[in-house]
Amino acid sequence: MSTFYEKTGIPRQLLWGYIGIMIFMMGDGIEQGWLSPYLVDHGMTVQQSATLFTVYGITIAISAWFSGVLAEGFGVKRTMAAGLLLYCLGTVGFVGFGMPELNFPVMLLTYALRGFGYPLFAYSFLVWIAYSSPQKQLGRAVGWFWFVFTGGLNVLGAYYSSWAITRFGHLNTLWTSLFWALLGALFALVLNKTSAQKTAAPGNRAKELVKGLTIVKEEPKVLLGGIVRVINTTAQFAFPVFLPMYMARHGFDTTQWLQIWGTIFTANIIFNLIFGFVGDRLGWRNTIMWFGGVGCAVTTLLFYYAPQIWQGSFWMVMTAGVLWGAFLAGYVPLTALVPSLVQKDKGAAMAILNLGAGLPVFVGPAIVGLFIGMAGEEGVIWILAVLYLVSAVLTRFITLPDNAKTLHHHTIKTEQYA
């Protein structure tokens, strides 16, 4: 069996953890595809909806940064357990007290609390992977993480919710997210028996928290990696705020939109694995620049214009979306590249990368809220496309140190990082 694990790149001791992450993120992704249009249909403005997601994104960004340094300082399992608790408390408040009457202040407060949950639970696990995986398998190991993360959040969550809201209703569907979160925690924290890396001594924990900021001064390329990570999924969190309404005007109802969105990320999770392998072979940087940056810039525009070019064609719009989802996975090797920039303090490097993963949940809706009034939907799309090209340029400057090159030399020629 060890040969199987070596070939696939899954750290054998973390298998149950991967399964738990997928189930937990399925619960977290239940409302992503339909909450914004639901709120607008029930009397809230697009700006209020964007504000809700923006505040949610701020707490996710803060929590994402803390996930790396807390996992390093207090241990992965403790940090994941704290994330589970905050997620459950926020969900009870949001669904039980905010949603029934659409009490906007309560919704803001409790949805923000809910936002602290999943980064502590899921992104802490990335630190575990960084310490448990051999350098030669790291690209594939993080590819599997993004496979289960995205598979839960955007695929299983979308398909499950499209089925559940017709049978249980919107509010009851949201309540079921608690069940999936607890089931995921059972796999990741109880069945996953292996112990994580040693935690920092109590006196050093404050230093670990500070290290999560000072690492960018010691190794500025880590900051570049964080910026590229922000751009990576900004469109992913901007699209659901306005594209469902745009698609509806072009003849696609909510169910069709959820099917398109779910299929996009079905393709995405498959390509998360493919680009994990491609990155280990062709070079992490080259994969991010060309497949991620340039590929996403082109397909973002294609996805937006597809309903106009092929009027009413569900399958052409679906195909354009799937292409965007596939190239979105071109950024997967970034999660291998950034921790490899440092010999130690991988948790601190992951903290910056996790912050970059959390910020799009805020930045995406914020771009929509700021620019859709003056630039329209088309202007927002062009902003997102240009950002992808900027990320390709920035990636050119994220070069590995010589010692990491040597470790990785068995699969990739050194000059690819030069």
C-alpha positions as CSV (number, residue, x, y, z in Angstrom):
1,M,0.0,0.0,0.0
2,S,2.9,2.4,0.6
3,T,3.6,2.4,-3.1
4,F,0.0,3.6,-3.7
5,Y,0.4,6.4,-1.3
6,E,3.8,7.4,-2.7
7,K,2.4,7.5,-6.2
8,T,-0.7,9.5,-5.4
9,G,1.0,11.8,-3.0
10,I,-1.4,11.4,-0.2
11,P,0.3,11.3,3.2
12,R,-0.9,8.0,4.5
13,Q,-1.3,9.0,8.1
14,L,-3.6,11.9,7.1
15,L,-6.1,10.0,4.9
16,W,-9.1,10.3,7.4
17,G,-8.3,14.0,7.8
18,Y,-8.7,14.6,4.0
19,I,-12.1,12.9,4.1
20,G,-13.1,15.0,7.1
21,I,-12.1,18.2,5.4
22,M,-14.3,17.3,2.4
23,I,-17.4,16.6,4.5
24,F,-16.9,19.7,6.7
25,M,-16.5,22.0,3.7
26,M,-19.7,20.5,2.1
27,G,-21.6,21.7,5.1
28,D,-19.9,25.1,4.8
29,G,-20.7,25.4,1.1
30,I,-24.4,24.8,1.3
31,E,-25.5,28.4,0.8
32,Q,-22.8,29.7,-1.4
33,G,-24.6,29.4,-4.7
34,W,-28.0,30.8,-3.7
35,L,-27.8,32.9,-0.6
36,S,-27.3,36.3,-2.4
37,P,-30.2,35.9,-4.8
38,Y,-32.4,34.5,-2.0
39,L,-31.7,37.6,0.1
40,V,-32.3,40.0,-2.8
41,D,-35.6,38.2,-3.7
42,H,-36.7,38.7,0.0
43,G,-36.2,42.4,0.0
44,M,-32.5,43.1,0.6
45,T,-30.4,45.1,-1.8
46,V,-27.5,43.8,-3.8
47,Q,-25.3,46.2,-1.8
48,Q,-26.6,44.8,1.5
49,S,-25.9,41.3,0.2
50,A,-22.4,42.3,-0.9
51,T,-21.9,43.9,2.6
52,L,-22.9,40.7,4.3
53,F,-20.4,38.7,2.3
54,T,-17.7,41.3,2.7
55,V,-17.9,41.3,6.5
56,Y,-18.0,37.5,6.4
57,G,-14.9,37.6,4.2
58,I,-13.0,39.9,6.6
59,T,-13.4,37.4,9.5
60,I,-12.4,34.6,7.2
61,A,-9.3,36.5,6.2
62,I,-8.4,37.1,9.9
63,S,-9.1,33.5,10.8
64,A,-7.1,32.3,7.8
65,W,-4.0,34.1,8.9
66,F,-4.4,32.9,12.5
67,S,-4.8,29.3,11.3
68,G,-1.2,28.9,10.3
69,V,0.4,30.5,13.4
70,L,-2.1,29.0,15.9
71,A,-1.5,25.5,14.4
72,E,2.2,26.0,14.8
73,G,1.9,27.4,18.3
74,F,-1.0,25.3,19.8
75,G,-1.2,22.3,17.6
76,V,-3.3,21.5,14.6
77,K,-6.0,19.5,16.4
78,R,-6.7,22.2,19.0
79,T,-6.9,24.8,16.3
80,M,-9.3,22.7,14.2
81,A,-11.5,22.1,17.2
82,A,-11.7,25.8,17.9
83,G,-12.8,26.4,14.3
84,L,-15.5,23.8,14.7
85,L,-16.9,25.5,17.8
86,L,-17.0,29.0,16.2
87,Y,-18.6,27.6,13.1
88,C,-21.4,25.9,15.0
89,L,-22.0,29.0,17.3
90,G,-22.2,31.3,14.2
91,T,-24.5,28.9,12.3
92,V,-26.9,28.7,15.2
93,G,-27.0,32.4,15.5
94,F,-27.3,33.2,11.8
95,V,-29.9,30.6,10.9
96,G,-31.8,30.7,14.2
97,F,-32.0,34.4,14.9
98,G,-30.8,36.3,11.8
99,M,-32.4,34.6,8.8
100,P,-36.0,34.1,9.9
101,E,-36.8,37.9,10.1
102,L,-33.9,39.0,7.9
103,N,-32.5,41.0,10.9
104,F,-29.6,42.6,9.1
105,P,-27.5,43.6,12.2
106,V,-27.9,40.1,13.7
107,M,-27.1,38.5,10.3
108,L,-23.9,40.6,10.0
109,L,-22.7,39.6,13.5
110,T,-23.5,35.9,13.4
111,Y,-22.4,35.3,9.8
112,A,-19.1,37.0,10.7
113,L,-18.7,34.7,13.7
114,R,-19.4,31.7,11.4
115,G,-16.7,33.0,9.1
116,F,-14.0,32.4,11.8
117,G,-14.8,28.7,11.7
118,Y,-13.8,27.0,8.5
119,P,-10.3,28.6,8.0
120,L,-9.3,27.5,11.5
121,F,-10.6,24.0,10.7
122,A,-9.5,23.5,7.1
123,Y,-6.4,25.7,6.6
124,S,-4.7,24.5,9.8
125,F,-4.7,21.1,8.2
126,L,-2.5,22.5,5.5
127,V,0.2,23.1,8.1
128,W,-0.1,19.4,9.0
129,I,0.4,18.5,5.3
130,A,3.4,20.8,4.9
131,Y,5.2,19.0,7.8
132,S,4.0,15.5,7.0
133,S,4.8,15.3,3.2
134,P,8.2,14.7,1.6
135,Q,9.3,17.6,-0.6
136,K,9.0,15.5,-3.8
137,Q,5.3,14.8,-3.0
138,L,4.2,18.2,-1.7
139,G,2.7,19.4,-4.9
140,R,0.4,16.3,-5.1
141,A,-0.3,16.4,-1.3
142,V,-1.6,20.0,-1.5
143,G,-3.4,19.1,-4.8
144,W,-5.4,16.5,-2.9
145,F,-6.1,19.1,-0.2
146,W,-7.6,21.5,-2.7
147,F,-9.4,18.5,-4.3
148,V,-11.3,17.7,-1.1
149,F,-11.6,21.4,0.0
150,T,-13.1,22.5,-3.3
151,G,-15.0,19.3,-3.8
152,G,-16.8,19.8,-0.5
153,L,-17.3,23.6,-0.7
154,N,-18.2,24.1,-4.3
155,V,-19.3,20.7,-5.7
156,L,-20.9,18.6,-3.0
157,G,-22.2,21.8,-1.3
158,A,-23.8,23.1,-4.6
159,Y,-25.3,19.8,-5.7
160,Y,-26.6,18.9,-2.2
161,S,-28.2,22.3,-1.7
162,S,-29.9,22.2,-5.2
163,W,-31.5,18.9,-4.0
164,A,-32.1,19.9,-0.4
165,I,-33.7,23.3,-0.8
166,T,-36.5,21.8,-2.9
167,R,-37.2,19.2,-0.2
168,F,-36.4,21.0,3.1
169,G,-36.7,24.7,2.2
170,H,-33.9,27.2,2.5
171,L,-33.7,27.6,6.2
172,N,-33.8,23.9,7.0
173,T,-31.1,23.3,4.4
174,L,-28.9,25.7,6.3
175,W,-29.6,23.9,9.6
176,T,-28.2,20.6,8.0
177,S,-24.8,22.3,7.6
178,L,-24.3,21.6,11.4
179,F,-24.7,17.9,10.8
180,W,-22.1,17.8,8.0
181,A,-19.6,20.0,10.0
182,L,-19.8,17.6,13.0
183,L,-19.5,14.5,10.8
184,G,-16.4,16.0,9.1
185,A,-14.9,16.8,12.5
186,L,-15.5,13.2,13.5
187,F,-13.3,12.0,10.6
188,A,-10.6,14.7,10.9
189,L,-10.3,14.9,14.7
190,V,-11.4,11.5,16.1
191,L,-10.7,8.9,13.4
192,N,-7.5,10.6,12.2
193,K,-5.4,9.2,15.0
194,T,-2.0,10.6,14.0
195,S,-0.5,13.4,16.1
196,A,0.5,16.6,14.5
197,Q,3.9,18.3,14.8
198,K,5.1,19.3,18.2
199,T,3.6,22.6,19.4
200,A,5.6,25.6,20.5
201,A,6.4,26.0,24.2
202,P,4.1,28.4,26.0
203,G,6.7,31.1,26.1
204,N,7.3,30.9,22.4
205,R,3.7,31.1,21.3
206,A,3.7,34.9,21.2
207,K,6.8,34.7,19.0
208,E,5.0,32.3,16.6
209,L,2.1,34.8,16.3
210,V,4.6,37.7,15.5
211,K,6.4,35.4,13.1
212,G,3.3,35.2,11.0
213,L,3.9,38.9,10.2
214,T,7.7,39.3,10.3
215,I,8.1,36.4,7.8
216,V,7.3,38.7,4.9
217,K,10.2,41.0,5.9
218,E,12.6,38.1,6.2
219,E,11.4,36.5,3.0
220,P,9.6,39.1,0.8
221,K,8.7,36.3,-1.8
222,V,6.3,34.9,0.8
223,L,4.4,38.2,0.5
224,L,4.3,37.9,-3.3
225,G,2.9,34.4,-2.9
226,G,0.2,35.7,-0.6
227,I,-0.8,38.4,-3.1
228,V,-1.0,35.9,-5.9
229,R,-3.1,33.7,-3.7
230,V,-5.6,36.5,-3.1
231,I,-6.0,37.1,-6.9
232,N,-6.4,33.3,-7.4
233,T,-9.9,33.0,-6.0
234,T,-11.1,36.6,-6.0
235,A,-13.4,35.9,-9.0
236,Q,-14.7,32.8,-7.4
237,F,-16.2,34.8,-4.5
238,A,-17.1,37.8,-6.7
239,F,-19.1,35.8,-9.3
240,P,-21.9,34.5,-6.9
241,V,-22.7,38.1,-5.8
242,F,-23.9,39.2,-9.3
243,L,-23.6,36.4,-11.9
244,P,-26.8,34.5,-10.9
245,M,-28.8,37.7,-11.7
246,Y,-26.8,38.2,-14.9
247,M,-27.4,34.6,-16.0
248,A,-31.1,34.9,-15.1
249,R,-31.5,37.8,-17.5
250,H,-30.0,35.6,-20.2
251,G,-32.5,32.8,-19.5
252,F,-30.8,30.6,-16.8
253,D,-32.8,30.1,-13.6
254,T,-31.3,29.4,-10.1
255,T,-31.3,25.6,-10.5
256,Q,-29.5,25.9,-13.9
257,W,-27.0,28.3,-12.3
258,L,-26.3,25.9,-9.4
259,Q,-25.8,23.1,-11.9
260,I,-23.3,25.2,-13.9
261,W,-21.5,26.3,-10.7
262,G,-21.4,22.8,-9.4
263,T,-20.0,21.4,-12.7
264,I,-17.4,24.2,-12.9
265,F,-16.0,23.0,-9.6
266,T,-16.3,19.3,-10.5
267,A,-13.9,20.1,-13.3
268,N,-11.9,22.2,-10.9
269,I,-11.3,19.5,-8.3
270,I,-10.2,17.1,-11.1
271,F,-7.7,19.6,-12.3
272,N,-6.6,20.3,-8.8
273,L,-5.1,16.8,-8.9
274,I,-3.8,17.1,-12.5
275,F,-2.0,20.4,-11.8
276,G,-0.6,19.0,-8.6
277,F,1.2,16.4,-10.8
278,V,1.9,18.9,-13.6
279,G,3.5,21.3,-11.1
280,D,5.8,18.6,-9.7
281,R,6.9,17.8,-13.3
282,L,6.9,21.1,-15.3
283,G,7.7,23.4,-12.4
284,W,5.5,25.1,-9.8
285,R,6.1,28.6,-11.1
286,N,5.5,27.9,-14.8
287,T,2.3,26.1,-14.0
288,I,1.0,29.0,-11.9
289,M,2.0,31.7,-14.4
290,W,0.7,30.2,-17.6
291,F,-2.1,27.8,-16.7
292,G,-3.3,29.8,-13.7
293,G,-2.7,33.5,-14.5
294,V,-3.0,33.7,-18.3
295,G,-5.5,30.8,-18.5
296,C,-7.9,32.4,-16.0
297,A,-7.7,35.8,-17.5
298,V,-8.9,34.5,-20.9
299,T,-11.6,32.2,-19.6
300,T,-13.0,34.8,-17.1
301,L,-13.9,36.9,-20.1
302,L,-15.1,33.9,-22.1
303,F,-17.4,32.8,-19.2
304,Y,-19.0,36.3,-19.0
305,Y,-19.5,36.7,-22.7
306,A,-20.7,33.2,-23.5
307,P,-24.4,33.8,-22.8
308,Q,-24.2,36.7,-25.2
309,I,-22.2,34.9,-27.9
310,W,-24.2,31.7,-27.7
311,Q,-27.6,33.0,-26.7
312,G,-29.6,30.6,-24.6
313,S,-27.1,27.8,-25.0
314,F,-26.8,26.1,-21.6
315,W,-24.0,23.8,-22.8
316,M,-21.8,26.5,-24.3
317,V,-22.1,28.6,-21.1
318,M,-21.3,25.4,-19.1
319,T,-18.2,24.7,-21.3
320,A,-16.9,28.2,-20.8
321,G,-17.4,28.0,-17.1
322,V,-15.7,24.6,-16.9
323,L,-12.6,25.9,-18.8
324,W,-12.4,28.7,-16.2
325,G,-12.7,26.2,-13.3
326,A,-10.0,24.0,-14.9
327,F,-7.5,26.9,-15.2
328,L,-8.3,28.1,-11.7
329,A,-6.6,24.9,-10.5
330,G,-3.4,26.1,-12.2
331,Y,-2.7,27.9,-9.0
332,V,-2.5,24.7,-6.9
333,P,1.3,24.5,-6.9
334,L,1.4,27.8,-5.0
335,T,0.6,25.9,-1.8
336,A,3.8,23.8,-2.4
337,L,5.9,26.8,-3.6
338,V,5.4,29.2,-0.7
339,P,6.3,26.9,2.2
340,S,9.3,25.8,0.3
341,L,10.7,29.3,0.3
342,V,11.7,28.8,4.0
343,Q,13.5,26.1,5.7
344,K,11.7,26.5,9.0
345,D,8.7,28.6,10.1
346,K,6.6,26.8,7.5
347,G,3.6,27.6,9.7
348,A,4.3,31.3,9.4
349,A,4.7,31.0,5.6
350,M,1.4,29.1,5.5
351,A,-0.2,31.8,7.6
352,I,0.5,34.4,4.8
353,L,-0.7,32.0,2.2
354,N,-3.8,31.2,4.2
355,L,-4.5,34.9,4.7
356,G,-4.3,35.1,0.9
357,A,-6.8,32.3,0.7
358,G,-9.1,34.0,3.1
359,L,-9.0,37.6,1.7
360,P,-10.8,36.8,-1.6
361,V,-14.0,36.0,0.4
362,F,-13.8,39.7,1.3
363,V,-12.1,41.2,-1.7
364,G,-14.4,39.5,-4.3
365,P,-17.7,40.9,-3.0
366,A,-15.9,44.2,-2.2
367,I,-14.9,44.7,-5.8
368,V,-18.5,44.0,-6.9
369,G,-19.9,46.4,-4.3
370,L,-17.4,49.2,-5.2
371,F,-17.4,49.0,-9.0
372,I,-20.7,47.5,-10.2
373,G,-22.5,50.8,-9.8
374,M,-20.0,52.8,-11.9
375,A,-18.5,50.2,-14.2
376,G,-21.4,47.7,-14.4
377,E,-21.1,43.9,-14.6
378,E,-18.9,44.1,-17.7
379,G,-16.4,46.4,-15.9
380,V,-16.2,44.1,-12.9
381,I,-15.4,41.2,-15.2
382,W,-12.5,43.1,-16.9
383,I,-11.1,44.1,-13.5
384,L,-11.0,40.4,-12.5
385,A,-9.4,39.4,-15.8
386,V,-6.6,42.1,-15.5
387,L,-5.9,40.9,-11.9
388,Y,-5.2,37.4,-13.2
389,L,-2.6,38.8,-15.6
390,V,-1.0,40.8,-12.7
391,S,-0.7,37.5,-10.8
392,A,1.2,35.9,-13.7
393,V,3.7,38.8,-13.7
394,L,4.2,38.6,-9.9
395,T,4.7,34.8,-10.0
396,R,7.7,35.4,-12.2
397,F,9.6,36.8,-9.2
398,I,8.8,34.0,-6.7
399,T,12.0,31.9,-7.1
400,L,13.0,29.1,-4.8
401,P,16.2,29.3,-2.7
402,D,19.1,27.0,-3.8
403,N,18.6,24.4,-1.0
404,A,14.9,23.9,-2.0
405,K,15.9,23.6,-5.6
406,T,18.3,20.8,-4.7
407,L,15.6,18.9,-2.9
408,H,13.2,19.2,-5.8
409,H,15.9,18.6,-8.5
410,H,14.9,14.9,-9.0
411,T,11.7,16.0,-10.9
412,I,12.4,19.5,-12.2
413,K,15.4,21.1,-13.8
414,T,16.8,23.8,-11.6
415,E,16.8,26.5,-14.2
416,Q,13.0,26.4,-14.3
417,Y,13.2,28.3,-11.0
418,A,16.0,30.6,-12.0
